[in-house]
Amino acid sequence: MRAMGGRRMANAVLDRLSAHDHVLARLFSPVDIAPLVWFRVIFGAIFVWEVYRYFSHGWIARYYIDPVFYFSYYGFDWVRPWPGNFMYLHFGVLGILAFAIMVGLWYRAAAVLFCVGFWYVFLLDQTRYLNHFYLLGLISFLLIFIPANRSLSLDAWRRPMIRLDTVPAWTLWLLRAQIGVVYVFGGVAKLNADWLRGEPMRTWLARRTDFPVIGSYFSEEWMVYAFSYGGLFVDLLIVPLLLWRRTLIPALVLSVLFHVLNAQLFRIGVFPWFMIGASVLFLPAAWLRLGGLWKPADAGVAEPSSEQSIPTRSPPHLLPVHYATIALLATYMTVQLVVPLRHHLYPGDVAWTEQGHRFSWRMMLRTKSGQAMFHVSEPTSAVTWEIDPRDYLLRHQSVRVVTHPDMILQFSHQLARHFQDAGYDDVEVHAVVATSLNGRQTQSYIDSSVDLTKERRTLTPTPWILPLVEVARDTAESQ
């Protein structure tokens, strides 16, 4: 009896393992390549457009040639701009590589070089951090491993033997998951007291009462809350709605309207257009094959179902290479899920301290302004210099510095080096910074008694950031 019970238990464990493997194997089942092809084209086109904008608006010189000082990311101080005007050449090459990705020419090499070239630009200066740049950098990395050039590409035209009409399901679901992470964490981040009371949306809408048709209502509270809660629900629900066949069309319409409105209201670059383009990842393959105009190479081979790209074949038997792929996918997605939560390791409101804010999809959540004055002193001579950061930094840098403690620290170290080069060997730097968050009263931001030259850059909590003082709204309004 005991032996029979042991066999039943062993069989049950094997059945569960078999079911588990069956689920994992579905990641390698064939799905139609059409969504990946269109996503490749859209990604490349978006970046060709973005490179053109950088040339036409003079942003290459403004952001990567003119600055005297760059605010590096922690651990990346060694990343420096190309000398002279070579940054123009760098962006020109990025544009060529983006075009190669778009048309699928030497795709793998183009994707690798583009990814490296883009991340180089991204890491040059923290003052240029944008969530959508971070997203596009991640996507450029993922495209290296996704065979989006196996159809409707110059590579497939030059080498017909590489052409595929199906790809492993994980390639599609990985991109969907990456887009989903952006939406979901963007929505979760909005579940905070400021957003739920209408800030900073109230402040933003008040500046755009000239907006066509509906701008006259922007000063009314119902409109403020409609925008705030509407954005919250779109972020939290749009991906499930796009994945469900019955709600796909209304979700698609809602997504397009949402992003077009954002593009018109706020200056957020290519992000709305890229997210509209990313909707192709959720569309049935039959739609993307243009009603049969774009047909599979072998019409005699049954296509995967166009409805949510559900595979029609039995999942393959898992091999060691499959398990290795699953491990890498799990590692990547774990990082994507953990990094946005790291702000919980730091005390205080992340919108105030900024610790854990970047790389966390905390998008359009705060309006912050401040003023700063730095006092450089030489204790031995009792001489003190008062430094306005606007005298040393470009406008886009000085605006960011006064609201980001890590940049305040970097600028303080830069000032110390500047005065040491001028012959003052032992100087102290103290910062007097006053900052306002989401319409609150301006308050002290940095402990001005701390000599910032003695503080080191670190990823641990920063004690010299003063806590955010909450003031009752009626008290604040009466002052």
N, C-alpha and C positions, 0 to 999 in steps of 0.2 A: 504493500500500500504506500509506504513511504517513498519507494522507488518510482511508483507510478505518479505520485504527486510531484516528485522532482522533475520527471519528464514533462508533465503538463506545464509546470512553471517554466522550464527551459523552452518549451515550444511557444509559450505565450511571449517570452522575451524575444525569441526569434521573430515571431509575427510582428511585434512592435518595431523591432529593428528593420524588418522588411518594409513595413509601412513608412517608417522614417526615411529609409533610403529611396522609396518610391517618390515621396514628396520632394526630396533633394534632387532626384533625377529629373524632375520636371523642369529644373533650371536649365537642363541641357537639351530639352525637347525643341524641335525646330519651330520657329515662328517666322512670319513673313518679314523680309528685310526692309520693306518699303518705309516704315516709320524711321528707321535709322538712316536711310538714304536721304530723306527729306530733312531730317535733323542735321545731318552733315552739311547739306547745302545751306540751310538757314544759319548755322553757326559760322560757316566761312563767310557768308555774305554780310552778316552782322559785323564781323571784325574788319572786313574790307571797308565797310562804311565807317567804322570807328577810327580806323587808321586815317582815312580821308579827313574826318573831322579834326583829328589832331594836327594834320598838316594845315588845313584851311583856317583853323582858328588860332594858329600860332601856339598851341599848347605844348609842343615838344620843347621849344626854347623856354617858355614860361615855367614849366614844371621840372625840366630835366637838364637845362643848360644854364639858365640865369641864376638859380639859387647858389648862394655861397656855402650854405650849410644844409645838409640833408638829415632828416630824422629817421635813422635806421631802425629796423625791427630788432628786437632782442635776439642776440646771437648772430645777426647778419650785418655787423658793422663793416665787414669786408666787401660788401656789395657797393660798388661805386659807379657813377655814370662814366660812359665812354668820354675820352677827352675831346675837346674841340666840338666840332659839329657832327661827330660820328653817331650821335643819338638820332639824327635824321636818317642816316643809313640804316640804323637798327630798326626804326619804325617802318622804313621802306621794305626791308626784308620781311618784317612781320606781315605787312600787307600782301606781299607775294606769297608767303606761306599760307596765309588765310585763303587766298584765291586758289592755291593748289589743293587745300582741303575741300573747298567748295566744289571744285570740279573733279575731285578724286584723282589727282595726278601725283604719282610718287607719294601716295597718301601717308604711309607709315612714317617715312622719313620726315615729311612735312609736319606731321602731327607732333613728332618728337621735338624737332627744332622749334616749332611754334610754342610748344609748352615751355621749353627752357627759356626761350626769348621773352615770352610773356611774363613768366615768374620773375625773371631778372628785372623787368620794368616795375612790376608790382612791389618788389622788395626794396626799391631805391629810396622811397620816402613814405613814412607813415602818414604824413599829412594828406597823401593822395589815396588813403584807404577808402574803398567803396565796397559795399557788400556785393554788388553785382560784378565787380572786378574779381573778387574772391571766388564767386560762383563760376565765372567764365574760366578762371584759372583751373578750378577743379574739373570742369567739363573738358578743358583741353587735355588734362592728364588722362581722363577716362577714355577719350577718343583714341589714344595711343593703342589701347587694348581692344577696341571695338571695331570689327571688320565692316565699317560703314561704306567702304569703297568697293565692295564685291558686286555691286550692280549700279547701273546708271552713272558710270564714272569713266574717266579716260583710262584708268588702270584696267578696268574690265574690258574696255574696247581694245587696248593694246595687247592684253593678255587674256583672251577669252577663257583660258583654262581656270582662272581664278574666280570666274563669275559664279555667284550663288544667289538663289532666290529665297533661301531661308538661312537663319542664323540661330545660335543657341538662345533660348529664352532669357538667360541671365543678362545678355547684352542689352536687351530692351528694358528689363526690369531694374537694372542698375541705374540707368539714366532716369527712369521714372522715380526711383527711390531718391535720387539726388535732388530732383525737382521737388518731390514731396517733402523732403527735409527742410527745404527753404520755406515752403508755405507753412508747414505745421509749426516749426519753431518760431517763424514770424508771427503766427497767431498766438502761440503760447506766451510769447514775450509781451503781447498786448494785454494779457490778463494781469494788469497792474493798476494800482489806484489812480495814477495820473491819467492813463488812457481811458479808463472806465468813467472818469469824471469829465472827459472831453478835452483833455490837454495831451499833447500840444495842438490837436486838430483845431481847437477854438482859435488859437493864435494864428495858425496858418490860413484858415479860411477868412479871418478878418482882414488879411492882407490882399485877398483876391476877390473882393466884392465887385470888381470890374469884369469878372468872368462872364462870358456870354450866357444869356437866358436865365441861368440859376444863380448867378453871382449875387443878385440882390437879396437872396435868402441866406447867404452865408453868415450873416450876423445873428441869425435866429438860432435859439438853442436846439430846436428839434432837428435842424439841419446838421448842427455840430454832432449831435448824438447819432444821427442817421449815418454820417460818414464814419464816425468812430466805430460803432458797432457793426456797420456794414463791412468795413475793412477787416474787423476781427473775424466775422463769420465766413467771409470769403477765404481768408487764409486757412481757417480750420477745416472748412468743408469742401473746398474746390477740388482737391485731389480725389476724395471718395466719390464725388459727383461725376467727375470725368471718367472714373473707372467703371461706374455702373452704367450699363448700356441704356437704361431707360431715362437717365438724367443727363446723358452725354451732350445732347444738343443744347438744352437750356444752360448747362454748365459752361459749354464752349462760348455761348453768347455772353453769359455773365462775365467770364474771364476776359473776353475781348473788351467789353465795355469798361470793366474795372481798370484794366491796364491803360486803355486809351485815355480815360479820365485822369488817371495818375500822371500820364505823360503830359497832359495839357495843364494840369494844376501845379505840378512840382518839377523841378529841374533834376531829374534822375537818369539822364543819359539814355543809353540803349536798353536799360533793364526792362521796361514795359514791353518793348518790341521783341526782345529775346524771349520773354516769358510767354508772349502770344505765340511766337514761333515754336516754342517747346511743347505746345499743345498737340503737335503732330504725333508725339510719343503716345498719346492716349486715343488716337483716332483709329478706326477700323482700317485695315490694310486695303480693303476694296475701295475705300474713298481715295486713298493716296495713290492707287494705281489708275486713277482718273477714269473710272468707269470702264476699265478694260483696254484703254488706249496704251497703257504701259503693261505689257503682258510678261509673264515669266518666260525665261529662256526655253524651258521644256514644257510646252502646253500639255503634254501627256502626263505630267507629274501633278498629283493632287496638291493644291496649295493649302497651307495651314488656314484655319478658320480666320476670317477677317474680324470676327467679333471678339474684341479685346485680345486678339492674337493668341487664342487658346489653342495649344497644339492638338493635332488630330491623331498623331502617332503615339504609340506606347513609349513611355520614357525609357531612355537607354540604360543599359547596365552600367553602374558606376565603376570607373577604373581609378587607379591612384591619381592620375592627372586631374580627374574630376574633383576628388577630395581636396587636392591642392588648390584648385580654383575656388572651391567653396570656402576654404580657410582664408584665402586672400580677400574674397568678397566680404566675408564676415568681419575680418580685421578692418577693412576700409569702412564698412558701415558702422562698426563699433566706434571708430574714431569720430565719424560724422555725428553720432548720437551723443557721445560723451563730451566733446569739446564745447558745444553750446551750453552745457550745464555747468561748466567749471566756475562760473561766477558765484555759485553757491558756496564755494570754498573761501570766498572773501567776505569780510564784514561790510555792512553798509549797502546802500542802494547802488547797484551797478551803473545806473544812468548818471550817478553823481561821481563815483570813484573811478569809473571807466575800467576797472579791473575785471577782466573777463568779458568785456563788451565786444571786442573785435572777434571775428570768426564765429559769431554766435547767432547770426541772422536776426539781430535786434535792429530791425529796419524802421526808420521813420517814427521813432518813439520819443524823441526829445528835441526840444529847442533850448540851446544853451548859449549864453553870452557871458563875456567877462572882460575885465581889465586887469592888467598886470604891470607891475614895476619891479625891476630887479635891482637890488642894492649890492654892489660889489665893494668890498672894503679890504684895506690892508691894515691888520691890527697893529703892526709895528709903527706905522706912521699916522694911524688914526684918520687916514684919508678914505672917503667914501664917494663912489660914483653911482649916480642914479641912471639906470639903463631902461629905456623903452624898447621892448622887443621889435617894434615896428621899424626901428632905426637899423636893425640888423637882418631882418627877415622880410621875405616877400609877403604880400597881403594874405595869400591863401595859407601861408605857414603861420603867420602871427595870429590869425583868427583861431586856428586849431590849438596852438600852443597854450593859450590862456584857459582852455577848457579840458586839457588832458594832462594829468599829473606826470605821466612818464615823459611827455615832451617838455614839460617844465623842468624836469630833472636833466634831460639831455641838453637843453639850452643853457642851463646853469653851468654844466660841465664845459660846454663850449665857451661860455664867457670866461670861465676860469683859465682855460687854455689861451684864450685871446690875450688876457692881461698878463699871463705868465710869459707869453712870447714878447710882450712889450717891456719885460724886465721886472715885473712884480711877481716875485717868486711864491709868496704865501698870501693868497687872497681867500676871502670868504664870500659866498654868494647867498643872499637871502631873498626870497620872493614874497612880495605882497600882492596877493591875487584875490579878487572879489568876483564871484560868479553867480549867475542866476540860472535856475533850472525850471523849465516849463511854467514860466510866469510867476515863480516865487520871488520874494524879495532877494536882492543881491546880498550875498553873505560871504564871509571869509572862507577861502577854499584850501589854503595851504598854511601850515604852521610857520609863520614868518620868523620864529626864533631859531629854526633849524638851519644850520649851515649845509646847504645842499651839495657842496663840494665833498662833504664827508659821507654822503649817501651814495650807495651803489645801485646800479640797475639790477633788478631782481624780479622774479615771478611770484615772490611771496607777498603777503599783505603789506601795504605801505602805511606806517603809523603816522606820517606827517601830513596825510590828507585829513583835513578836519571833517567831522561828521555833518551830514545834512541836517539842518535845523528846520523842523516842520513848524510853520506858523499858520494859525487858524486863518481861513480865508477872510472872514469879516474883519479880523485884526489887521491883516495885510492891506485890505482895501481902504481902511480908515487912515492909514499912515501915508 
